[in-house]
Amino acid sequence: VQVVESGGGSVQPGGSLSVSCVVSGSMFSIVAMTWYRQAPGSERELVASRTSGGSSNYADSVKGRFTISRINGGNTVSLQMNSLKPEDTAVYYCTVRAYTDPGAWGDYWGQGTQVTVSS
């Protein structure tokens, strides 16, 4: 299973960015796709998650500003980030929980993509 992120970059405060994540490989089913982020000197934190059943949850710090969506038959998840703040600066990681066969599941991580919010 391979997880590849794209997007990110630099933007001024108040601006918008989008990051995407594509999962490929041999999978039986996807359970959930989740975005985490890690700022320098900080622990990794959950940003947003979307299950295969269609439910989403968000960190309190991004509610109302970020939107997670699954597209392309469910193998792609995007994170639309609006009204960005300097404290959103971090490396954003996508993780996918998937069954590779009916009896075995695992968490698969991408390499991360940098998001920088600065004036």
KOLRO-252191 format. One record per residue: residue number from 1; residue in one letter; chain; x, y, z of N, C-alpha, C, O in turn. Coordinates in Angstrom, 2 decimals. Each point is the difference from the previous one (the first is absolute). Example, Ala and Ser with C-alpha at 12.3 -4.5 7.8 and 13.67 -1.06 7.14 Angstrom:
   i aa ch      nx      ny      nz     cax     cay     caz      cx      cy      cz      ox      oy      oz
   1  a  A   13.19   -5.69    7.80   -0.89    1.19    0.00    0.90    1.20    0.00    1.04   -0.02    0.66
   2  s  A   -1.39    1.07   -1.38    0.82    1.19    0.06   -0.77    1.09    0.73    0.51    1.11    0.17
// end
This chain:
   i aa ch      nx      ny      nz     cax     cay     caz      cx      cy      cz      ox      oy      oz
   1  v  A    0.85   -1.18    0.00   -0.85    1.18    0.00    0.90    1.23    0.00    0.91    0.12    0.82
   2  q  A   -1.19    0.79   -1.74    0.80    1.23   -0.11   -0.93    1.20    0.22   -1.12    0.05   -0.50
   3  v  A    1.64    0.90    1.24   -0.74    1.23    0.28    0.85    1.17   -0.45    1.14    0.15    0.45
   4  v  A   -1.68    0.66   -1.33    0.77    1.11   -0.56   -0.80    1.30    0.16   -1.13    0.11   -0.48
   5  e  A    1.74    0.86    1.15   -0.63    1.31    0.18    0.48    0.97   -1.08    1.08   -0.17   -0.56
   6  s  A   -1.90    1.16    0.30    0.38    1.08   -0.90   -0.69    1.27    0.46   -0.92   -0.03    0.83
   7  g  A    1.37    1.15   -1.38   -0.56    1.28    0.38    0.84    0.64    1.08    1.19   -0.29    0.13
   8  g  A   -1.80    1.15    0.64    0.73    0.74    1.02    0.70    1.18   -0.62   -0.32    0.42   -1.12
   9  g  A    1.28    0.13    1.85    0.74    1.17   -0.47   -0.06    1.12    1.01   -0.17   -0.23    1.20
  10  s  A    0.32    1.45   -1.69    0.02    1.17    0.87   -1.14    0.94   -0.34   -0.37    0.16   -1.17
  11  v  A   -0.18    0.46    2.19   -1.11    0.93   -0.19    0.02    1.02    1.12    0.54   -0.26    1.08
  12  q  A   -1.14    1.41   -1.33   -0.10    1.02    1.04   -1.17   -0.32    0.93   -0.93   -0.72   -0.38
  13  p  A    0.97    1.25    1.59   -1.13   -0.20    0.92   -1.32    0.43   -0.64   -0.08    1.04   -0.66
  14  g  A   -0.94   -1.85    0.88   -1.30    0.26   -0.61   -0.20   -0.67   -1.34   -1.11   -0.03   -0.52
  15  g  A    2.17   -0.51   -0.03   -0.07   -0.64   -1.30   -0.48   -1.43    0.08   -0.37   -0.50    1.06
  16  s  A    0.38   -0.17   -2.22   -0.49   -1.37   -0.11    1.03   -0.88   -0.70    0.75    0.45   -0.86
  17  l  A   -0.75   -1.70    1.25    0.81   -1.02   -0.66   -0.76   -1.31    0.04   -0.92   -0.19    0.79
  18  s  A    1.32   -0.71   -1.67   -0.58   -1.34    0.00    1.11   -1.03   -0.08    0.98    0.19   -0.73
  19  v  A   -1.12   -1.26    1.48    0.92   -1.13   -0.10   -0.83   -1.24   -0.34   -1.15   -0.13    0.41
  20  s  A    1.76   -0.76   -1.17   -0.69   -1.22   -0.41    0.87   -1.21    0.30    1.21    0.10    0.17
  21  c  A   -1.86   -1.25   -0.13    0.68   -1.25    0.33   -0.63   -1.11   -0.82   -1.22   -0.17   -0.01
  22  v  A    2.05   -0.58   -0.69   -0.47   -1.12   -0.81    0.58   -1.28    0.57    1.20   -0.09    0.26
  23  v  A   -2.05   -0.90   -0.06    0.45   -1.30    0.48   -0.14   -1.02   -1.12   -1.00   -0.01   -0.72
  24  s  A    2.00   -0.84    0.57   -0.03   -1.02   -1.03    0.60   -1.28    0.55    0.61   -0.01    1.07
  25  g  A   -0.78   -1.06   -1.82    0.53   -1.28    0.41   -1.10   -1.00    0.27   -1.18    0.27   -0.25
  26  s  A    1.57   -1.40    0.74   -0.94   -1.08    0.23   -0.68    0.17    1.35    0.62   -0.14    1.06
  27  m  A   -1.91    0.44   -1.11   -0.77    0.19    1.22   -1.33   -0.72   -0.12   -0.59   -0.08   -1.08
  28  f  A    0.14   -0.43    2.20   -1.33   -0.60    0.03   -1.05    1.08    0.20   -1.04    0.00   -0.66
  29  s  A    1.32    0.92    1.58   -0.92    1.11    0.23    0.71    1.08    0.81    0.96   -0.27    0.72
  30  i  A   -1.44    1.49   -0.86    0.51    1.14    0.77   -0.95    0.27    1.15   -1.22    0.06   -0.19
  31  v  A    1.76    0.10    1.37   -0.82    0.29    1.17   -0.14    1.51    0.20   -1.10    0.51    0.21
  32  a  A    2.23    0.20   -0.29   -0.03    1.44    0.21    1.23    0.64   -0.61    1.04   -0.65   -0.17
  33  m  A   -1.16    1.91   -0.16    1.12    0.79   -0.50    0.09    1.24    0.87   -0.99    0.68    0.24
  34  t  A    2.19   -0.40    0.23    0.18    1.02    1.04    1.18    0.90   -0.34    1.01   -0.45   -0.53
  35  w  A   -1.17    1.73    0.85    1.10    0.96   -0.08    0.50    0.31    1.40   -0.79    0.31    0.89
  36  y  A    2.10   -0.38   -0.71    0.67    0.45    1.20    0.94    1.15   -0.40    0.29    0.20   -1.18
  37  r  A    0.17    0.52    2.17    1.03    1.00   -0.25    0.97    0.05    1.16   -0.34   -0.36    1.13
  38  q  A    1.54    0.81   -1.43    1.02    0.13    1.04    0.80    1.26   -0.27    0.64    0.14   -1.04
  39  a  A   -0.69    0.76    2.00    0.79    1.23   -0.06    1.32   -0.23    0.70    0.10   -0.89    0.85
  40  p  A    0.93    1.67   -1.18    1.30   -0.17    0.65   -0.12    0.11    1.52   -0.60    0.94    0.53
  41  g  A    1.17   -1.92    0.16   -0.02    0.02    1.45   -1.30   -0.42    0.63   -0.15    0.06    1.22
  42  s  A   -0.79   -0.49   -2.03   -1.32   -0.40    0.51   -0.27   -1.45   -0.34    0.63   -0.59   -0.87
  43  e  A   -1.60    0.02    1.59   -0.41   -1.37   -0.28   -0.93   -0.01   -1.22   -0.63    1.00   -0.35
  44  r  A    0.58   -2.16   -0.29   -0.90   -0.16   -1.13   -1.44    0.03    0.52   -0.31   -0.63    1.01
  45  e  A   -0.56    1.36   -1.72   -1.39    0.10    0.43   -0.94   -0.33   -1.15    0.31    0.25   -1.17
  46  l  A   -1.47   -0.81    1.52   -1.01   -0.30   -1.00   -0.66    1.29   -0.44   -0.35    0.86    0.81
  47  v  A    0.19   -0.72   -2.12   -0.64    1.18   -0.57   -1.44   -0.32   -0.42   -0.94    0.68    0.41
  48  a  A    0.79   -1.72   -1.23   -1.33   -0.36   -0.49    0.02   -1.45   -0.46    1.03   -0.51   -0.45
  49  s  A   -2.17   -0.13    0.57   -0.09   -1.40   -0.39   -1.33   -0.25   -0.68   -1.01    0.63    0.32
  50  r  A    1.00   -1.56   -1.26   -1.24   -0.37   -0.67   -0.05   -1.52   -0.13    0.94   -0.62   -0.50
  51  t  A   -2.03    0.03    0.95   -0.14   -1.45   -0.05   -0.63   -0.44   -1.32   -0.52    0.82   -0.75
  52  s  A    0.59   -2.09    0.50   -0.62   -0.54   -1.21   -1.51    0.13    0.06   -0.67   -0.03   -1.03
  53  g  A    0.13    0.17    2.22   -1.43    0.19    0.13   -0.45    1.43   -0.25   -1.20    0.28   -0.04
  54  g  A    2.17    0.62   -0.14   -0.35    1.37   -0.36    0.01    1.00    1.15   -0.27    1.18   -0.22
  55  s  A    0.59   -1.63    1.42    0.04    0.95    1.12    1.37    0.66    0.08    1.02   -0.60   -0.34
  56  s  A   -1.04    1.84    0.80    1.23    0.79    0.11    0.14    0.54    1.41   -1.00    0.24    0.68
  57  n  A    2.22   -0.04   -0.25    0.22    0.72    1.24    1.23    0.88   -0.16    0.90   -0.28   -0.78
  58  y  A   -0.89    1.35    1.54    1.03    1.04   -0.12    0.54    0.37    1.37   -0.69   -0.09    1.01
  59  a  A    1.95    0.52   -1.01    0.55    0.61    1.20   -0.75    1.32    0.25   -0.40    0.67   -0.94
  60  d  A    0.23   -0.32    2.20   -0.71    1.24    0.32    0.66    1.22   -0.64   -0.67    0.96   -0.37
  61  s  A    1.98   -1.03    0.24    0.74    1.15   -0.52   -0.25    0.27   -1.48    0.32    1.08   -0.50
  62  v  A   -0.89   -2.06   -0.22   -0.21    0.19   -1.45   -1.46   -0.05   -0.40   -0.33    0.21   -1.16
  63  k  A   -0.56   -0.49    2.12   -1.43   -0.08   -0.32   -0.49    1.30   -0.61    0.30    1.08    0.50
  64  g  A   -1.05   -1.21   -1.58   -0.54    1.17   -0.69    0.95    0.61   -1.01   -0.39    0.87   -0.78
  65  r  A    1.65   -1.32    0.79    1.00    0.54   -0.94    0.49   -1.07   -0.98    0.30    0.30   -1.16
  66  f  A   -0.21   -1.54    1.63    0.53   -1.09   -0.83   -1.14   -0.95   -0.36   -0.94   -0.19    0.77
  67  t  A    1.04   -0.39   -1.97   -0.98   -0.99   -0.45    0.72   -1.19   -0.60    0.84    0.15   -0.89
  68  i  A   -1.18   -1.35    1.38    0.58   -1.22   -0.53   -1.02   -0.67   -0.92   -1.18   -0.07    0.32
  69  s  A    1.66   -0.41   -1.47   -0.89   -0.63   -0.98    0.68   -1.21   -0.60    1.22   -0.01   -0.19
  70  r  A   -2.00   -1.01   -0.10    0.50   -1.15   -0.73   -0.57    0.03   -1.40   -1.19    0.24   -0.18
  71  i  A    2.04   -0.47   -0.81   -0.40    0.07   -1.40    0.62   -1.16   -0.77    0.74   -0.81    0.56
  72  n  A   -1.05    0.75   -1.84    0.58   -1.01   -0.89   -0.22   -1.42    0.51    0.93   -0.80    0.08
  73  g  A   -2.16    0.52    0.25   -0.33   -1.35    0.43    0.52   -0.35    1.38   -0.04   -1.16    0.40
  74  g  A    0.52    2.16    0.32    0.41   -0.23    1.38    1.48   -0.18    0.19    0.44   -0.12    1.14
  75  n  A    0.36    0.10   -2.20    1.43   -0.18    0.16    0.77    1.31    0.12    1.23    0.00    0.14
  76  t  A   -1.93    1.09   -0.19    0.61    1.31    0.14   -0.73    0.78    1.08   -1.22    0.00    0.07
  77  v  A    1.99    0.66    0.78   -0.59    0.87    1.00    0.68    1.37   -0.10    1.21    0.10   -0.14
  78  s  A   -2.02    0.92    0.20    0.54    1.35   -0.06   -0.34    0.75    1.29   -0.96   -0.33    0.69
  79  l  A    1.77    1.32   -0.40   -0.23    0.86    1.15    0.05    1.43   -0.50    1.07    0.52   -0.34
  80  q  A   -2.23    0.13    0.29   -0.08    1.39   -0.39    0.17    0.86    1.24   -0.76   -0.14    0.96
  81  m  A    1.74    1.01   -0.98    0.32    0.81    1.17   -0.23    1.47   -0.32    0.68    0.57   -0.86
  82  n  A   -1.63    0.04    1.53   -0.32    1.41   -0.19    0.32    0.80    1.25    0.19   -0.57    1.08
  83  s  A   -0.12    1.86   -1.23    0.27    0.91    1.13    1.21   -0.48    0.79   -0.04   -0.10    1.23
  84  l  A    1.10   -0.18   -1.94    1.19   -0.58    0.64    0.65    1.00    0.95   -0.01    1.21   -0.22
  85  k  A    0.57   -1.77    1.28    0.67    0.78    1.03    1.45   -0.46    0.11    0.34   -1.11   -0.40
  86  p  A    0.52    1.98    0.93    1.41   -0.42    0.15    0.14   -1.29    0.82    0.91   -0.79   -0.25
  87  e  A   -1.79    0.58    1.20    0.09   -1.21    0.82   -0.41   -1.27   -0.76    0.12   -1.10    0.54
  88  d  A   -0.60    1.24   -1.77   -0.28   -1.17   -0.84    1.26   -0.50   -0.69   -0.01   -1.05   -0.64
  89  t  A    1.10    1.80    0.76    1.25   -0.40   -0.62    0.49   -1.32    0.58    0.14   -0.15    1.22
  90  a  A    0.11   -0.81   -2.10    0.40   -1.33    0.44    0.26   -0.87   -1.22   -0.30    0.39   -1.13
  91  v  A    0.85   -1.57    1.38    0.02   -1.04   -1.02   -1.29   -0.80    0.17   -0.32   -0.48    1.09
  92  y  A   -0.41    0.34   -2.18   -1.28   -0.71    0.01    0.20   -1.41   -0.55    0.55   -0.19   -1.08
  93  y  A   -1.02   -0.79    1.85    0.15   -1.40   -0.36   -1.37   -0.63   -0.22   -0.95    0.25    0.74
  94  c  A    0.88   -1.07   -1.77   -1.21   -0.79   -0.25    0.25   -1.42    0.48    1.06   -0.58   -0.23
  95  t  A   -2.05    0.02    0.89    0.09   -1.39    0.40   -1.28   -0.73   -0.39   -1.10    0.56    0.08
  96  v  A    1.25   -1.77   -0.49   -1.13   -0.81   -0.45   -0.03   -1.29    0.83    0.99   -0.72    0.09
  97  r  A   -2.15    0.45    0.51   -0.19   -1.28    0.68   -0.75   -0.90   -0.99   -1.10    0.32   -0.44
  98  a  A    1.72   -1.44    0.12   -0.58   -0.86   -1.02    0.21   -1.46    0.35    0.99   -0.38    0.62
  99  y  A   -1.95   -0.43   -1.05    0.16   -1.44    0.06    0.68   -0.44   -1.29   -0.44    0.33   -1.10
 100  t  A    1.53   -1.08    1.25    0.66   -0.55   -1.19   -0.55   -1.37   -0.33    0.14   -0.50   -1.11
 101  d  A   -0.78   -0.11    2.10   -0.84   -1.16   -0.23   -1.01   -0.02    1.14    0.15    0.78    0.95
 102  p  A   -1.16   -1.64   -1.00   -1.07    0.11    1.00    0.47   -0.12    1.45   -0.70    0.42    0.91
 103  g  A    1.85   -0.98   -0.70    0.44   -0.21    1.36    1.11    0.89    0.48    0.43   -0.11    1.15
 104  a  A    0.07    1.00   -2.00    1.16    0.79    0.39   -0.16    1.43   -0.46   -0.32    0.26   -1.16
 105  w  A    0.55    0.68    2.09   -0.05    1.41   -0.36    1.27    0.68    0.48    0.71   -0.51    0.87
 106  g  A   -0.44    1.66   -1.46    1.16    0.77    0.41   -0.20    1.47   -0.27   -0.91    0.38   -0.73
 107  d  A    1.76    0.44    1.31    0.01    1.44   -0.23    1.18    0.33   -0.91    1.14   -0.36    0.30
 108  y  A   -1.42    1.03   -1.38    1.01    0.31   -1.01    0.14    1.51   -0.10   -0.99    0.72   -0.12
 109  w  A    2.24   -0.25    0.15    0.28    1.44    0.07    0.67    0.50   -1.28    0.77   -0.72   -0.64
 110  g  A   -1.09    1.96    0.28    0.70    0.67   -1.06    1.26    0.67    0.53    0.31   -0.09    1.18
 111  q  A    0.40    0.76   -2.08    1.28    0.60    0.36   -0.14    1.40    0.59    0.95    0.55    0.56
 112  g  A   -2.14    0.02   -0.68   -0.25    1.33    0.55    0.19    1.09   -1.04    0.78   -0.14   -0.94
 113  t  A   -1.51    1.22    1.14    0.13    1.17   -0.87   -0.04    1.26    0.86   -0.79    0.10    0.94
 114  q  A    1.64    0.86   -1.26    0.15    1.19    0.84   -1.07    1.04   -0.33   -0.26    0.30   -1.16
 115  v  A   -0.33    0.24    2.20   -0.90    1.15   -0.11    0.57    1.11    0.87    0.22   -0.19    1.19
 116  t  A    0.00    1.35   -1.80    0.57    1.14    0.72   -0.93    1.19   -0.16   -0.36    0.39   -1.11
 117  v  A   -0.03    0.19    2.24   -0.87    1.18    0.01    0.79    1.13    0.63    0.30   -0.03    1.20
 118  s  A    0.02    1.01   -2.01    0.87    1.07    0.48   -0.21    1.25   -0.84   -0.25   -0.07   -1.20
 119  s  A    0.37    1.21    1.85   -0.08    1.25   -0.74    1.38    0.48   -0.40    0.12    1.05   -0.64
// end
